[in-house]
Amino acid sequence: MNCLDCRRELLVDPRSDSPDLTRHISHCKSCRQEQQRLLALDDALDAALAYPVPDGLADRIIDISRDEINTGRNRKKPFSNRIWQIAAGVMLGIGLATYLGLHQDNPLNTADALETTVLNHITDEINHLYETHDISAEKLDNIMTAINTQAGDGIGKLNYAGKCQIRKNTGAHLIVNGDRGPVTVLVMPGEHIEKNMGIKSDRFDGMIYPTGYGSIAVVGEKHEHIPVIAERMLANISPASS
């Protein structure tokens, strides 16, 4: 089982005990973290649904439903069904928001570990690894300018370049050639880290490096010469000139 198959199975049932899934998670840190994140979400939803009903909620739901029907909306739905639909949505929203507000250390209140985010992003956009375009200097400049960075002439040939979303920040997704295949470079403004962070999965090796504006992830196939490519990227990608 590879990481993509593992993530798909976890989305269906994060508590699955299938042998292939268990074996993969036992030696894949990123997928193990993803399972923990999904289990935390599952637990949080259970807790939200069990949260006590606030005083007066039923009366407010009935008033909202009556107002909607009186204005001509939702005529085809029975009044009682509409009440239950609104009640379920309100209760879930109130419960989940309250639960998360009271549990600040819950994994849902913190972003995924950055290395997990990077691996998930590469997996979600795996098709970019196989693109082979001639990226013009103008296109690269427009992408980097949009995220308040700039790229020097020594960055080398790019097979793909585009903007992407890394958690709450917009970054740049670049693909360059490595010795063992295509290498992903994620330029991540706003994602500040204190020291280098390693990345490992069944397929990929990589590293996330701190920069003045955030961080850069360089991830390639197993046994790729990541430091060589990273050195070039760190030397050629910098904050935009003021």
N, C-alpha and C positions, 0 to 999 in steps of 0.2 A: 504494500500500500504506500502511495506517495502522499505528499502533503495536501495536494488538491483533493484527492479522494477522501483523505482523513477529514478535511474541513467540511466536505459535503455531508459525510456521515454524522459529524458532530452537530451540524445544523438540523438534521432530522431528529437526532436523539443524543444529546450530550452525555447521557448516562448509559449509553450502549456499552455492553461488555463483550462485543464481538472480539474474537481472538486477534484478527488482523489489526483492528483499531487499538486494542490494548498493547499489542506488540509495538506498533508504530509510536504510540504516545510514550512508551517506556523509555525510548531513546531519542525522542525529538522534543527539545525544550519548547520551541515555538508552538507546536501543536498542543503540547501539554498546557501551556499558558492559555491558549485559545479555549480549550476545554474548561479550564477553571473560570474563564470569563463568562462562558455560556452557562455554566452551572450557577454562577453568581447571579446572572440575569434571571434564570429560572427560579432561584430562591427568592429574589426580590419581588418577582411577580406574584409568587405564592403569598408572600408576606403582605403585599399590597392588597390582594383580594381578601385577605383576612382582617384588614384594618376595620375598626369599629365605625359604624355609620354616624356621621355628625348629626347633632340635633337639628331638626327642622328640614333635613335634606329631602325627605319624601314630599313635603308640602311644596318645596321649591320646584321639584321635578314636575309635579302635577300642574303647577302654575305655568311652567314653561311649555308643557305639552298642550295645555288648553289654549294658550296664546297662539301656538303654531296652527292648531286646527281651526281656530277662529279666523285666521288670516288666509285659510284656503290651502295650506301646505299639508302634504302627506295625507290626503283624504282617503287614499286607497289602503292605508294601513290601519288596523284596529287600534283604538285608543290605548288599550292595555298593553299591546305589543310595543307601541311607541314609548310608553312610560318605561317599560323594562329596558329598551335599547338605550334610552337616555340615562337611566339609572346605572346601567352597567358601565357606560363610558365615563360618567361622572365619578363613580366609585373607584374605578380603576385609576383614573387620573389623580384623584385626591389621595388614594392609598399609596400609589407609587411615589408621588411627589413627597408625601409626608414621610414615608419609609426612608427614602433616600436623603431627605433633609435631616433625619434623626440619626442616620448611619453614615457619617462623613467618611469613614474609612472603608466603606463598601467599595468593591472594585468598580461598580458602575459610576462612582463619583470620581474615579481617576481614569485617565486615559490608559489604553493598552501600553505595555512596555514598548518603547520605541522600536526595539529590534523585532518585536512581533508585528507592529504596524508596518514596518518596512517589508518583511516577508509576505504579509498579507497583500500589500500593495503590488508587489512583484507578481504574486500568484494571480491576483485579480486582473492584471494587465499583462499576462504572460505573452500575449500575441506580439507585443512590442519587441520582444527578444529576437523575433524572426524578421523584422522589417529591415530593409536595406535601402535607405533613401540617401540622396545627396542633400545634406542640410546646408543651406546657404548661410553665410555670415550674417546676413540681414535678418533671417528668421531666428537664428540663435540669439542675436542681439535683442530682438523684440521680446523673446521669451524671458531672457535674463533681466531686461529692463522692467518687465511687469512685476518681477519679484524683488526689485531693488538690488540686483546683483549685476555683475558683468563678467564676461569670459574673455580671457586673453587668447592670443593667436596660437599658443602652445597646447591648447586643449586637445588637439588632434581631430581625426575624422570621426564624425558622428553618423550612426546609422538611423537614429531616431532622436527627436527632440520635441518636447511638448510640456505644457503646464499641467500640473496635477494637484490634487488635494491631499495633503498629509495632515491628518487630524483636523485641526481648526485653521491651518495655514496653507496658503498656496505655495507650491514649490515647483521645481523643474525635474522632469523625468528624461534622462539622457541614456542612450545606449551606445557603447563603444565596443570595439573589438578587443578581445583578450587572447591570450595564448591558447586557452581551452574552449573558447566560444564567446558569445556576446556577454558583455558585462553591463549591469545596470548601475547608473549613478543617479542618486536622488539628492538634489540640492534642497535643503529644508530650512529656510529662514524661520526663525522663531522657535525651533526645536533645539533648545540649548541643553547640552550635556557637559558634565565636568571632566570626563575622560573617555578614552576610546572604549567602544563597546563591540564585542565580537558577535557575529551572526553565524549560526550553523543550522543546517537542516539536512534532510536526506540527500538533497541535490546541491544546495548552495553553500558557499563559504563567503564571508564578507566581514566588513568592519564599518562602524559608524565613527566619524571623526568630529570632534568639536571645532567650531569656527567662531569667528567674532560675531557673525550674524545668526548663528544657529548650529547647523551640523550638515555633514555630507555623508551619505551612505554609499559604499562601493561594494557590490555583490556580484559574484560570478559563479561559475561551475566549480565543483569540488577541485581543490588544489590549484585554483587560479592564482596567479601572482598579484594578489590584491594590493600590496604595498607599492608596487611599481606604478600601477594605474592611479592609486590614491595620491601619490606624491605629485603626479602631473595635474590632477584635478585641484588639489589644494593650492598649488602654485599658480593656477590660471583662473580660478573662480574666486571673486572677491566682492565686497560690498560696492554698490554703484558709487561712482564719484559724485560728490556733492556739487 
